Amino acid sequence: DKASLSKPYPSIIIAAGRQAVTAAMAFREHSFTIVLQNPHIKSTYFDMVIPPLHDEVKGENVFSTIGALH
């Protein structure tokens, strides 16, 4: 719902999981977006992607971790 995407926008959006990726994409023009797992779409749609190393996500904005963040 676009009515709920009104100012002030959050400075940072941190999304974890496939369903949260869609919500993060809605804010990407207004907020710094971070995805904590494999987004299953191009990593370039986000400012930073932090997946576990075993997800094998590649890209300039990808910073893989040895284990999952929690």
HELIX and SHEET records of a PDB file:
HELIX    1   1 LYS A    2  SER A    4  5                                   3    
HELIX    2   2 ARG A   18  PHE A   27  1                                  10    
HELIX    3   3 SER A   43  TYR A   45  5                                   3    
HELIX    4   4 LEU A   53  ASP A   55  5                                   3    
SHEET    1   A 3 ILE A  12  ALA A  15  0                                        
SHEET    2   A 3 PHE A  32  VAL A  35  1                                        
SHEET    3   A 3 MET A  48  VAL A  49  1                                        
END                                                                             
